[in-house]
Structures are given as structure tokens and as C-alpha cells.
Amino acid sequence: MASLFLVACTEKTPPPPAPTGLTATAAPGKIALSWEQVATATGYSVKRGVTKGGPYKTVAGTMATQAEDHGIASGETYYYVVVAVHPVGGESANSDEVSITAMGDAKPAAPTNLTAKGGTKQVSLSWDPADRATAYQVFRGLDSGGPYDPIGEPIAATKLDDTELEDATEYFYVVQAENDAGESANSEEASAVTTPPAPLGVTAEGKVGRVELSWDVVPGASSYRVFRSTTPGADYQEANTKPLSETTFTDYPAADGQLVFYVVRAVNDAGDSPDSQEVSARSLSGRELLVSDSATSTVSVFDPAQQDAGPPLRQLGGVTGLQSAAALGVSAAGDLFVASVDRTTQESSVVVFAAGSQGDTPPSRRLAGPETKLAGPAAVVVDGSELFVANEADDSVAVYATSASGNAEPMRHLQGETTRLVGPRAIAVDGEELFVLNASSITVYARGAAGEVAPVRVVEGSATALVNPRAIAVDAAADELWVAVQEPDALLVFQASAEGDLAPTRVISGLATQLSSPTGLVIDGAHDEVLVANGTGGAVTVFERNANRNSPPKRILNAGGATSSLRGIVLEPTSGEVIVLDPGAPAIGVWPRDAEGGAAPTREISDALRTFHAPRGLAVDAIAGALFIADEGSFSTVTEPGAIAVFERDAQGTEVKSRRFSSSAVSAPRGLALHAGRRELFVTDPTADLVAAFPLAASDAVTPLRQITGASSGLYGPVAVAVDAVDGELFVANETGGTVTVHAVTGDGDVAPLRRLTDLSRPTGVAFDEVTKQLLVASAGTRSVTVYRRSEAGALTLEQTLPLPADAASPGLAIAVDPDYRELFVASGGIVLVFGRDQAGTYGESLIRTLSASAPALQSLIGITLWR
């Protein structure tokens, strides 16, 4: 038994089988080998020889099935075998031998054909593949020959876009190839310059027959290109025929009066810059059309060749646009933001008045248009660089940059069922929270909320007493939320963190408070006061910050009249002045912080400060360059008798009239006509049934040179007058009498007319074409213009009845003719209809164009005339 045991224990473990599948691959500076795994092997020995069949020297030991040999010489041929190893069984036989020639440490060749092409803030690079390269490193410098800095990490591709570069800058590039052996030498250098930046300061100004453009010099630009289009933002065609070296260009559009859009590009060797900001202008015809608007109490001046809606060339009168104001906000810089909804067009807008504005001044910029998403704005709040607007009409809140203007999109827009916005009418911002006062609730959001997001908390329910709430303010120092409500008139105070259906912590209400339909409130933390604008009675009531129950106000400021309807109140950030919006006046008034009683404002933005009040008929004196406006007087709370206001031709905005004259004989001047040869102005007064003649140089109180009036005159509600200077006749449209009466320009007293046209239906406009000897009469009752030919003897023969569009507006129509251009202008409602005639005097019944104002809109035109 013992001998058998010894035989079993001394039996040897066999060596593993020889490895198979040995392969060798040369790479720079090394030879990589691999083989198949041997199941019984615990390791492997790699052996190398310099002659076929050995002898071999072990160069590596490994437990893996691959190895690398680095101890080689470039160009030498080596012979390899692998043996499997077992700790008991020993080594296997050699594997089959493989041979290979070593590459040694060969670095890649330098890349060739490097090219660089400049673009907008980038340079595009490409090069040919380099021998033995596995990657490429691109280097950039600002000087030829370097130094160079690497751009990012090595890449496998043979092209690269180098982005986020400076405009109009030349960059220099080299590329190195890489492999495991190292880097190549630099490629040949290539350079490129980036395109210039878009031109800034681009302006376009319409002149007679041309548009003049200018822009700022662009560093790095060698020339400029100007592009034009009649479609905003599209279809641009180059306007210049050769590169422009100057920063000005004069364009000659195909048609005067058409709005043309322009962009400018700067050019260098790399190409064109991006487009500049788009600007627009109209080439002018050299004529001017003036219209008076009884609804806005303005006189606007347009180019009669204008082919679409657009702003007037200039405007006189009530240009503030405050008649439709709904809310007031103020920026840290003191700029005033006013939300409005146009009463006629229903267009929503936010206009901005520069800090310190006063008088009958237009806003400095306007935010309006479909992209703005404004819809019945009821509140505006400026906080930092953001403008918050509550849109009551579509249950939304829009947020803009404070610099936004035109048809700008909001940065954020909060809307949708999840938001729980219902009739939002007031906003407050406190740090990172946005408070929105709705029809019967307060919803609170993160300041940056956008889209359809739920509020972070809601105050709502019968206990809250939120019935017809109108204003909201946050007292950050006291951590309180103030709300003004109108049923009953009260101020409710909640904790700023309030949530759910809970009662206010205190209520200020009762007869002693003198609250009357409160519409606005503001916290003056520096003086522990709360100021409240009241919608009825025009008072600002000021309370102690800790007021409660039936507390009387600390003081009262009578900011408006008894019929005023205050709609907003803010504090000027620097001076602490009280600023109040009163659309009824219409005005924005500014008072010292502690003003009370009937204290006068220190300044006002107000239409009531205009230098005329109720503009009607218009006439121009081309010789003296004067504009005459028939002012019926008596506007709002300002009462002034009717008079003729006279302005210089280029007057606009708040410019003071050059003079004003009136007469006890004319209390309500309406129609005007000027006789240049006689240097006389003819004025109609429908309330006195007269036509009076005044010298053009009249001023102050004056007696007419002559006046036609009386039972025999045939004047009955005269509203318009025209002059035939050659034949010395006046044509007077009598709206009430339904006639046009013809008088001698020298007529005086109760004299019968020379001739008359009868059976007209409310004639409200009359014009005389000196070239064709045609009298044109606009009849509001029939919405038509009738054309009569005057014979040498003075007889008037009906030639044509020109029907106006069915929507031609009443109550009146005013007309003017331009004989030189063969055009008839009919002021109808808020637009001017333009008809053309042939050389013989026949008018086409189709409109050749219409003219209207884009902002502010024209509403009720009543007077019209031409500068020719």
C-alpha cells in the first residue's frame, strides 16, 4: 500500500500547450504583440531574436495576452515567440515565430496647405492630413511669427472653426501633427481677419426726393454697403452701386412717401458684417398735408405722398396721449411709464416720459404692437431693469426690459389656467417675489416666473374682504401687504406671507378716512406714511403707516378737480416728490412730498397746457410761412374764448404760438381760407352765421375788416370756406342750411350771395381747384363729393358725384385739393382718402391711397389744408 501511494504523489504536472495566434504590429517607437489565451497558463514570456529561429531573449513577462516591446531600433527586423508558463508544469514550447520591422521613434510630418478664412467672430481653418499623425494641435497668435497659444485640446479632424473672436481682428495660425512619438514641426503660418461689427448709430432721414443715411465709423472696416427693402426685415436689395468709403449715403427711392427700410453692413477682406439695426424713412414730396383732430385736439403734419400708416412729420397740440392712460410707474432714474388703451383703436401701449418732462410733451418712446402681448394693461411696475405689466384683458403678466420699445416681445410672459390669474389689475414686486392683485384674490409667484406656472401661494376667500380691489403695495420693512378696495372704500393690511382664506390684520375704513374709490397707493417708508390716490374727488389722502380702523388722514392733497379720476400714484425715487396720474385732466402732476390742500404742482405733463384747445379749420400763408388754426376754445377745465392761433410753419410739440388774435364778432371760429393777394384771412362762425375777414398780421383783440352776416346773406351754419382768388369769390359750406353760398371777397354786411347751391345734405367741406376752375363740395349726409365746373360768368355746373367708401365717417368731412398733383384729399374720421383726377378734371372713383397715423392714431379729423 505504501509503494502505491508514492507512485501517485510523484507524477509530474505537464507543461501548458504553446500559445497560438501570435501577431505583431509596428508603431512609432514600439512593437505591439498579441496572442490567444492558453487555458492552463498562469502567465506568458515574450522572447525576441534578431535572426530567424533564435536564439531568443526574454523581453517581457505578463499575465495578459498582449505586450509591447520598446527596446527596438528603427528599421531593424525582429523575430518573436511566446511561451506559456505554469508554476508547476513549467514553460510550454515556443509559439510559432513572427517577424516584423520596427518603425522606431518616427514623429509625424508637419501639416501642409493650412488655410484660414475669416468670418463673423470666427476663423475657419483646414489643412491636409500629415503622415503618421494621430491628432493635431492648432495654435493662434496675434502677431506673425508668434508667440502662439494652443486652442483647446488636440483633435483628430483636419479642420477647425475658431469662434468667439474679436471683430475686425487679424489672427495668425500654425498647426502641429502629433503621435505617440511626439509632435511635428509647425505648419506654415496662415492668417485671416474677422469681419467688422455691425455699424452702430444708423439713422435715416427723409428729405425731398431722397433719404439721407448716416452711421458711426466702424473700426476695421474698409467700406460699407447699404441695403433697402419695402418689407421690414426681409427682401433687402443693395442700394449702393459701388462700395462706400464714407459713413453717409443718399438713397433715391422709386416713390416718394413710401416707407423704406434700411440696414447697413461694414466690409473688410473677410466679408460683410452682420446687418445693422433696421431703420426706416420716407422720401418726401416737398408738400405737406395738415389735419386737425377734434378728438385729440392736435394738428398733425404729414407728407401727402405717404402711402401707408405712419407717424406724422410733426405734431402740434395735445401730444401726451394721456387721455387713455390707465396706470403709472416710475423707474429709479425717474422716467415715467404710462399704460394706455387707445379709445378708438383699442391698441394697448406703454409709453415712457423722460425724467423731468413737463408741458404738452410727447413720450420719449412707446411700446406697442402684436409681439408685445399687451392686452388692456391695468398696472405697470418698474423694478430694477425690469418692467412688469398686468394685462387685465387676457389674464396675463408680461415682463420687459425697461429699455424695451416698439413691437418688442416680453422677456417673460405669465398666463394660463394654472397661474390662477383672473382680471389682474395691480402688481407689486418685493425682492424675489411677485404679488398680483386679481379680481378677488392675491396670487404670489417667484419673481422670475414665466409660462403657465402655479402661484407659490394664494390669498382668497370671503374672510379676506377682497371685493373690487384696485391697488396693492408691499411694505418690506414691516413685512406687510397693503390693498386698496372699493366695496366698501377701505385699505386692507395683511402679513406679506399671508396665504389662504384669512382676514386682514387691520382695516382702515370709515367716514373719517375720506377714502373715495381708492385706485392707487404707495408706501413712503422713510416718513412712515401711506399715500392713497382716490378715483373720485381727485384727492390724495395720506395716512400714518400704523393707521387702523376709522383713522383720519394725516393730510390731504387736492391733486385734481371734483370731477377728476386719479388712476395712479408713485414717488420720485430721488426727490421723494409725489407723482399722480389723472387721465380726466388729462395730466401727470408732480408735487413736493409734503404738499397738501390746494397746492399747485411744481410741474405737469398735460394736454391742458397746449397753446390751443379745440382746433378746427386750418389755413397756411406760404409767403410768410405761417399756420393759422381756428381754435374754438374751451377745453376741459381750461376756458378760453375762441380765437385764431398763429404758428411758425415748423412749429411742433410744446412750441408757443407766435401770436393769437380774437374778435368779439367771432366766438366759435370754424372754417378758414386765406387770400394771399389781399393778405386776408376769412373765418366762418357757425354759431353767429357769419364770415369775417381779418388782416393776416392781426394780433390780440381785433375788429374784422369786413363781415358778411344777416338774413339776406344765406349763411346758416357756415362751417367751411374756400377762396377763388382770380375771380374774387368766396365759397361757403353751410352745414345747417344744406347750401353752398357764393360771395364776393369784398362783401360786407347783410348782402345776398352771388349764387348758391342748394339741396345738399350737410355740406361740411369745400375746396376750389384754381387750375380746372372746379368747386368741390363734401357732403357728410350723402358721404360724397360733388364736383362743379365754374364758367367764366360764374355759373356752377354739376360734372361729377364722387361716392366715398361706405365707412366714410361722420359727423363731418373736410377736403383739400392739390391742382399741381391733380389730387383730392378727403379727411374722414381717422384717415385721409386720396383720389386722383385726369388733366380734364375727371376724378377716378377708386382711391389711389389712404393716409393715416400709426401712433398716436388719428380719430376725428375736422380740418385739412396743404402747404404747396
Backbone hydrogen bonds, N-H to C=O, Kabsch-Sander energy under -0.5 kcal/mol:
donor,donor_aa,acceptor,acceptor_aa,energy
5,F,1,M,-1.5
6,L,2,A,-1.6
7,V,3,S,-1.6
8,A,4,L,-1.6
9,C,5,F,-1.7
10,T,6,L,-1.2
11,E,8,A,-0.9
23,T,34,S,-2.6
25,T,32,A,-2.8
27,A,30,K,-2.6
29,G,104,G,-8.3
30,K,27,A,-2.4
31,I,69,D,-1.5
32,A,25,T,-3.1
33,L,67,A,-3.1
34,S,23,T,-1.8
35,W,65,T,-1.9
36,E,20,T,-3.1
39,A,37,Q,-0.5
41,A,38,V,-1.2
42,T,85,V,-3.0
43,G,85,V,-1.1
44,Y,62,T,-2.6
45,S,83,V,-2.4
46,V,60,A,-3.2
47,K,81,V,-2.9
48,R,57,K,-3.0
49,G,79,Y,-2.9
54,G,51,T,-1.8
57,K,48,R,-2.8
59,V,46,V,-3.0
60,A,46,V,-1.4
62,T,44,Y,-2.3
67,A,33,L,-2.1
69,D,31,I,-2.5
70,H,68,E,-0.6
72,I,70,H,-1.8
75,G,102,A,-2.6
76,E,73,A,-1.7
78,Y,100,I,-3.0
79,Y,49,G,-2.7
80,Y,98,V,-3.3
81,V,47,K,-2.0
83,V,45,S,-2.2
85,V,43,G,-2.6
86,H,90,G,-1.8
90,G,86,H,-2.1
92,S,84,A,-2.8
95,S,82,V,-1.5
98,V,80,Y,-2.2
100,I,78,Y,-2.1
102,A,76,E,-2.9
109,A,131,D,-1.7
112,T,128,D,-0.5
115,T,126,S,-2.6
117,K,124,S,-2.3
119,G,122,Q,-2.8
121,K,119,G,-0.9
122,Q,119,G,-0.5
123,V,162,D,-2.0
124,S,117,K,-2.9
125,L,123,V,-0.5
125,L,160,L,-3.3
126,S,115,T,-1.6
127,W,158,T,-1.9
128,D,112,T,-2.6
133,A,130,A,-1.7
134,T,178,E,-3.7
135,A,178,E,-1.4
136,Y,155,I,-2.6
137,Q,176,Q,-2.7
139,F,174,V,-2.9
140,R,149,D,-3.0
141,G,172,F,-2.7
146,G,143,D,-2.0
149,D,140,R,-3.1
151,I,138,V,-2.8
152,G,150,P,-0.7
155,I,136,Y,-2.7
160,L,125,L,-2.1
162,D,123,V,-3.1
162,D,160,L,-0.7
163,T,161,D,-0.8
165,L,121,K,-2.4
168,A,195,T,-2.1
169,T,166,E,-0.7
171,Y,192,A,-3.0
172,F,141,G,-2.9
173,Y,190,A,-3.2
174,V,139,F,-1.5
176,Q,137,Q,-2.5
178,E,135,A,-2.7
179,N,182,G,-2.2
182,G,179,N,-1.7
184,S,177,A,-3.0
187,S,175,V,-1.4
190,A,173,Y,-2.1
192,A,171,Y,-1.9
194,T,169,T,-2.0
195,T,119,G,-2.5
203,T,214,S,-2.6
205,E,212,E,-2.4
207,K,210,R,-3.1
209,G,284,L,-3.1
210,R,207,K,-1.5
211,V,251,D,-2.6
212,E,205,E,-2.7
213,L,211,V,-0.5
213,L,249,F,-3.2
214,S,203,T,-1.8
215,W,247,T,-1.8
216,D,200,L,-2.7
221,A,218,V,-2.0
222,S,267,V,-3.3
223,S,267,V,-1.6
224,Y,244,L,-1.6
225,R,265,R,-2.5
227,F,263,V,-2.7
228,R,237,Q,-3.0
229,S,261,F,-1.8
234,A,231,T,-1.6
237,Q,228,R,-2.8
239,A,226,V,-3.3
240,N,226,V,-1.0
244,L,224,Y,-2.1
245,S,243,P,-0.5
249,F,213,L,-2.0
251,D,211,V,-3.0
251,D,249,F,-0.5
257,G,283,S,-2.8
258,Q,255,A,-1.1
260,V,281,A,-2.5
261,F,229,S,-3.5
262,Y,279,V,-3.4
263,V,227,F,-1.9
265,R,225,R,-2.8
267,V,223,S,-2.9
268,N,271,G,-1.8
271,G,268,N,-1.5
273,S,266,A,-2.6
276,S,264,V,-1.4
277,Q,199,P,-0.5
279,V,262,Y,-2.3
281,A,260,V,-1.9
283,S,258,Q,-0.5
284,L,207,K,-3.5
284,L,210,R,-0.5
288,E,867,W,-1.6
289,L,302,F,-3.5
290,L,865,T,-2.8
291,V,300,S,-2.3
292,S,863,G,-2.1
293,D,298,T,-2.7
294,S,292,S,-0.5
294,S,860,S,-2.4
297,S,293,D,-1.4
298,T,293,D,-1.2
299,V,316,L,-2.7
300,S,291,V,-2.5
301,V,314,R,-2.6
302,F,289,L,-3.1
306,Q,303,D,-2.3
307,Q,257,G,-1.9
310,G,852,S,-1.7
313,L,301,V,-2.7
314,R,301,V,-1.1
316,L,299,V,-3.1
317,G,653,G,-1.0
318,G,297,S,-2.1
319,V,317,G,-1.9
324,S,321,G,-0.8
325,A,322,L,-1.7
326,A,339,A,-3.7
327,A,339,A,-1.2
329,G,337,F,-2.4
331,S,335,D,-2.2
334,G,331,S,-1.7
336,L,353,F,-2.6
337,F,329,G,-2.7
338,V,351,V,-2.9
339,A,327,A,-1.6
340,S,349,S,-2.7
341,V,324,S,-1.5
342,D,347,E,-2.8
346,Q,342,D,-1.7
349,S,340,S,-2.3
350,V,367,L,-2.1
351,V,338,V,-2.7
352,V,365,R,-2.3
353,F,336,L,-2.6
357,S,354,A,-2.1
359,G,604,E,-4.0
361,T,359,G,-1.8
364,S,352,V,-2.7
365,R,352,V,-1.1
367,L,350,V,-2.9
368,A,366,R,-0.6
368,A,406,G,-1.8
369,G,348,S,-0.5
372,T,369,G,-1.2
373,K,370,P,-0.8
374,L,369,G,-0.5
378,A,390,A,-3.0
379,A,390,A,-1.0
381,V,388,F,-2.4
383,D,381,V,-0.5
383,D,386,E,-2.6
386,E,383,D,-1.8
387,L,400,Y,-3.2
388,F,381,V,-3.2
388,F,386,E,-0.5
389,V,398,A,-2.6
390,A,379,A,-2.0
391,N,389,V,-0.6
391,N,396,S,-2.9
392,E,376,G,-1.9
392,E,390,A,-0.8
393,A,375,A,-1.6
394,D,375,A,-0.7
395,D,391,N,-0.5
396,S,391,N,-1.7
397,V,414,L,-2.0
398,A,389,V,-2.3
399,V,412,R,-2.6
400,Y,387,L,-2.6
402,T,385,S,-1.9
404,A,401,A,-2.2
406,G,366,R,-3.3
408,A,406,G,-0.9
411,M,399,V,-2.6
412,R,399,V,-1.6
414,L,397,V,-3.2
415,Q,413,H,-0.6
415,Q,451,G,-1.5
416,G,395,D,-0.6
419,T,416,G,-1.1
420,R,416,G,-0.6
420,R,417,E,-1.0
421,L,416,G,-0.6
425,R,437,L,-2.8
426,A,437,L,-1.1
428,A,435,F,-2.3
430,D,433,E,-2.5
433,E,430,D,-1.9
434,L,445,Y,-2.8
435,F,428,A,-3.3
436,V,443,T,-2.7
437,L,426,A,-2.6
438,N,436,V,-0.6
438,N,441,S,-3.4
439,A,422,V,-2.7
442,I,459,V,-2.2
443,T,436,V,-2.3
444,V,457,R,-2.4
445,Y,434,L,-2.5
447,R,432,E,-2.8
449,A,446,A,-2.4
451,G,413,H,-3.0
453,V,451,G,-1.1
456,V,444,V,-2.6
457,R,444,V,-1.2
459,V,442,I,-2.7
460,E,458,V,-0.6
460,E,500,G,-1.2
461,G,440,S,-0.6
464,T,461,G,-1.2
465,A,462,S,-0.8
466,L,461,G,-0.5
467,V,465,A,-1.8
468,N,439,A,-0.6
468,N,466,L,-0.5
470,R,484,A,-3.4
471,A,484,A,-1.3
473,A,482,W,-2.2
475,D,480,E,-3.1
476,A,474,V,-0.9
479,D,475,D,-0.9
480,E,475,D,-2.1
481,L,494,F,-3.1
482,W,473,A,-3.1
483,V,492,L,-2.5
484,A,471,A,-2.2
485,V,483,V,-0.5
485,V,490,A,-2.5
486,Q,467,V,-0.8
486,Q,468,N,-1.5
487,E,467,V,-1.1
487,E,488,P,-0.8
490,A,485,V,-2.0
491,L,508,I,-2.2
492,L,483,V,-3.3
493,V,506,R,-2.3
494,F,481,L,-2.9
496,A,479,D,-2.3
498,A,495,Q,-2.2
500,G,458,V,-3.8
502,L,500,G,-1.2
505,T,493,V,-2.2
506,R,493,V,-1.3
508,I,491,L,-2.8
509,S,507,V,-0.7
509,S,549,R,-1.3
510,G,489,D,-0.6
513,T,510,G,-1.0
514,Q,510,G,-0.6
514,Q,511,L,-1.1
515,L,510,G,-0.5
519,T,533,A,-2.9
520,G,533,A,-1.5
522,V,531,L,-2.1
524,D,522,V,-0.5
524,D,529,E,-3.2
525,G,523,I,-0.8
527,H,524,D,-1.1
528,D,525,G,-0.7
529,E,524,D,-2.1
530,V,543,F,-2.5
531,L,522,V,-2.5
532,V,541,T,-2.5
533,A,520,G,-2.7
534,N,539,A,-2.0
535,G,517,S,-3.3
536,T,516,S,-1.9
537,G,562,A,-0.7
537,G,564,S,-0.7
538,G,534,N,-0.5
540,V,557,L,-3.0
541,T,532,V,-2.0
541,T,539,A,-0.6
542,V,555,R,-2.6
543,F,530,V,-2.9
545,R,528,D,-2.1
547,A,544,E,-1.8
549,R,507,V,-1.9
551,S,549,R,-1.2
554,K,542,V,-3.4
555,R,542,V,-1.1
557,L,540,V,-2.7
558,N,556,I,-0.5
558,N,597,G,-3.2
559,A,538,G,-0.9
559,A,557,L,-1.6
560,G,538,G,-1.8
564,S,561,G,-1.8
566,L,534,N,-1.1
567,R,581,L,-2.5
568,G,581,L,-0.8
570,V,579,I,-2.3
572,E,577,E,-2.9
576,G,572,E,-2.2
578,V,591,W,-2.2
579,I,570,V,-2.8
579,I,577,E,-0.5
580,V,589,G,-2.5
581,L,568,G,-2.3
582,D,580,V,-0.5
582,D,587,A,-3.1
585,A,582,D,-1.2
587,A,582,D,-2.3
588,I,605,I,-2.3
589,G,580,V,-2.3
590,V,603,R,-2.1
591,W,578,V,-2.7
595,A,592,P,-1.9
597,G,556,I,-3.7
599,A,596,E,-1.3
602,T,590,V,-2.6
603,R,590,V,-1.1
605,I,588,I,-2.4
606,S,359,G,-1.1
606,S,604,E,-0.6
607,D,586,P,-1.4
608,A,586,P,-0.7
609,L,606,S,-1.0
610,R,607,D,-1.9
616,R,630,A,-2.6
617,G,670,R,-1.9
619,A,628,F,-1.8
621,D,626,A,-2.8
622,A,620,V,-0.7
625,G,621,D,-1.9
626,A,621,D,-1.6
627,L,647,F,-2.8
628,F,619,A,-3.2
629,I,645,A,-2.6
630,A,617,G,-2.8
631,D,629,I,-0.8
631,D,643,A,-2.8
632,E,614,A,-2.5
632,E,630,A,-0.7
634,S,640,E,-1.3
635,F,638,V,-2.2
638,V,635,F,-2.4
639,T,637,T,-0.5
640,E,638,V,-0.5
642,G,667,S,-1.0
643,A,631,D,-2.5
644,I,661,F,-3.3
645,A,629,I,-2.4
645,A,643,A,-0.6
646,V,659,R,-2.7
647,F,627,L,-2.5
649,R,625,G,-1.9
651,A,648,E,-1.7
653,G,315,Q,-3.9
655,E,652,Q,-1.9
658,S,646,V,-1.8
659,R,646,V,-1.6
661,F,644,I,-2.3
662,S,700,D,-2.3
663,S,666,V,-0.6
666,V,663,S,-1.1
667,S,665,A,-0.6
670,R,684,T,-2.8
673,A,682,F,-1.7
675,H,680,E,-2.9
676,A,674,L,-0.7
679,R,675,H,-1.1
680,E,675,H,-1.9
681,L,694,F,-2.9
682,F,673,A,-3.3
683,V,692,A,-2.9
684,T,671,G,-2.3
685,D,690,L,-2.1
688,A,685,D,-0.8
689,D,685,D,-1.0
690,L,685,D,-1.3
691,V,708,I,-1.9
692,A,683,V,-3.0
693,A,706,R,-2.9
694,F,681,L,-2.5
696,L,679,R,-2.0
698,A,695,P,-2.0
700,D,660,R,-2.2
702,V,662,S,-2.8
705,L,693,A,-3.1
706,R,693,A,-1.0
708,I,691,V,-3.1
709,T,707,Q,-0.6
709,T,749,G,-1.5
710,G,689,D,-0.6
713,S,710,G,-1.0
714,G,711,A,-0.6
719,V,733,A,-2.6
720,A,733,A,-1.1
722,A,731,F,-2.1
724,D,729,E,-2.9
725,A,723,V,-0.7
728,G,724,D,-1.2
729,E,724,D,-1.8
730,L,743,H,-3.6
731,F,722,A,-2.7
732,V,730,L,-0.5
732,V,741,T,-2.7
733,A,720,A,-2.4
734,N,732,V,-0.6
734,N,739,T,-3.2
735,E,717,G,-1.9
735,E,733,A,-0.8
736,T,717,G,-0.5
737,G,716,Y,-2.0
738,G,734,N,-1.6
739,T,734,N,-1.3
740,V,757,L,-1.9
741,T,732,V,-2.1
742,V,755,R,-2.9
743,H,730,L,-2.4
745,V,728,G,-2.1
747,G,744,A,-2.2
749,G,707,Q,-3.3
751,V,749,G,-1.7
754,L,742,V,-3.2
755,R,742,V,-0.9
757,L,740,V,-2.8
760,L,738,G,-2.5
762,R,760,L,-0.9
764,T,778,A,-2.1
765,G,778,A,-1.5
767,A,776,L,-2.2
769,D,774,Q,-3.0
770,E,768,F,-0.8
773,K,769,D,-1.4
774,Q,769,D,-1.2
775,L,788,Y,-2.7
776,L,767,A,-3.0
776,L,774,Q,-0.5
777,V,786,T,-2.5
778,A,765,G,-2.7
779,S,777,V,-0.5
779,S,784,S,-2.9
780,A,762,R,-2.5
780,A,778,A,-0.6
781,G,761,S,-2.1
782,T,761,S,-0.7
783,R,779,S,-1.0
784,S,779,S,-1.5
785,V,802,L,-2.3
786,T,777,V,-2.6
787,V,800,Q,-3.2
788,Y,775,L,-2.9
789,R,797,T,-2.9
790,R,773,K,-3.1
791,S,789,R,-0.6
791,S,795,A,-2.7
794,G,791,S,-1.4
797,T,789,R,-2.2
797,T,795,A,-0.6
799,E,787,V,-3.4
800,Q,787,V,-1.5
802,L,785,V,-3.7
802,L,800,Q,-0.5
804,L,783,R,-2.4
808,A,805,P,-2.3
814,A,827,A,-1.4
816,A,825,F,-2.0
818,D,823,E,-2.8
822,R,818,D,-0.9
823,E,818,D,-1.8
824,L,835,F,-2.7
825,F,816,A,-3.2
826,V,833,L,-2.7
827,A,814,A,-3.4
827,A,825,F,-0.5
828,S,826,V,-0.6
828,S,831,I,-2.9
829,G,812,G,-0.5
831,I,828,S,-2.1
832,V,851,L,-2.6
833,L,826,V,-2.9
834,V,849,R,-2.0
835,F,824,L,-2.4
837,R,822,R,-2.0
838,D,842,T,-2.2
841,G,838,D,-1.1
843,Y,841,G,-0.5
844,G,836,G,-2.6
848,I,834,V,-2.6
849,R,834,V,-1.1
851,L,832,V,-2.3
852,S,308,D,-0.5
861,L,829,G,-3.3
862,I,292,S,-2.5
863,G,292,S,-1.0
865,T,290,L,-2.0
867,W,288,E,-3.1
868,R,866,L,-0.6
